[in-house]
């Protein structure tokens, strides 16, 4: 009975999202009210109102780290989109090469991860899918490929979900970022292979296997290196830009006379390039880094909280937004419309994420997480890797966000990893990666895809196909995690 009480907030979340189809915000409110009742009542997990308040405040403070970055990441997307620059980028890609395979590869490994890494929320799908349709690809196929292009979710909105996950458990962001990148390497190859297979079958995959491996390896290797040596927040952006550059060089080599207007594309991509350069400088020049970390810092020592206003990617996103407004001469009407859309999208996310994080903090403070992790048989050992991936996948599937999934399960995952003497970094990376992959198959995303591509009559088929793909990618994550665990031991 004690264990059931500890599990009840998580069970409530699962039932609310899965069976009653409630939004993440409503689910968060219900689960938060429940945890307050349980911890204030005469239960095994009763704690004082002050401790509940402290845990809630801690959750709110952690969420502000994400809120700061995400607001300006979304704003950058809307400024680019509302001013027609995203559409212009797609036109340049179409003009650059007549090879449909190469166009799809650049979109899946380059453009989509770039937009997702700066804005998050799966907005890259809304950009890439219409482009795929405009390339003459069947609507159903475009929906599938567009969903699979969301392969950079762990680095979405400058790795906000990964940052939040590590902040909650006080872990080294760099190591979790590197392990997430290593774990997702085989899955990224798999996603691009399946995308090309959907486009033209096994024959097209075989004839382009070398190209597929070159692009996915370039993306993943640079991603791993950037996570370790420079910045987890910037890794997705940098890897995407490298993939785009390789694509353009490949096009230039194959079609010397067909397309020469690279300056136009460079200008369109310049806000993302500027962001990359600015964040890169903050992470590689020690004097600059020390200055930014010691000025304009909001600190709350009681909660071990710091918001580095200048060092955070949020500040450099502000500069990128200002640059975008100036360089493209965006008028006040478009700016106002972009800000309004940003507030609407940002507000719901911040509220729901804050509720989930505060819920996890209260569960930890009251001893619920300890009770759940202690109930797991220690004989399970390394087989917890499989359970961990399932847990992460469920969180990502239900919330549609690796940030939400990490807020729900990261503390439980790490506590259990420590109980079982498994690498906390590995389990954190697996939670992050499995949650991110499964966001592709969330019902809300499938519904959006079917509406966007006008394939409502094929929605069930699309849901089934994407779930099968995600299950396969999760198995790849598990196999990779087992191999890493053996190497660690």
Beta strands, then each sheet from edge to edge (+ up, - down):
strand 1: 297-300
strand 2: 305-308
sheet 1: 1+ 2-
end
